[in-house]
């Protein structure tokens, strides 16, 4: 698994992060000086947005999908039961990956859940259809 960051100003390549193993990327989010990478097999990785250095990694109890970030919190949808089509949303502190809250089981497809984080709510859809 590898990911590359580009400058928002001019499109120049800033860095490339290489992760050990044959892991699959579930998606990305950027905010607060960090890039957050969902590792579908292992959870969430926080990288410094300028240098690409790993800040922290957090395990997830299932298959991680694209995160959303807002107000110092990273929201990670995790498929916990493909058979039942359910998963949970984990909210972790952007600074240190400490768990802030975890949702109850919600409908979720194998593709994960599409999330958007706002000031007052985190909204998501199961990603199965429009």
Beta strands, then each sheet from edge to edge (+ up, - down):
strand 1: 2-6
strand 2: 13-18
strand 3: 25-31
strand 4: 34-39
strand 5: 43-48
strand 6: 54-59
strand 7: 63-64
strand 8: 68-70
strand 9: 73-81
strand 10: 86-93
strand 11: 99-102
strand 12: 106-107
strand 13: 114-117
strand 14: 122-125
sheet 1: 1+ 2-
sheet 2: 3+ 4- 5+ 6-
sheet 3: 7+ 9- 8+
sheet 4: 7+ 9- 10+ 11-
sheet 5: 7+ 9- 10+ 12-
sheet 6: 13+ 14-
end
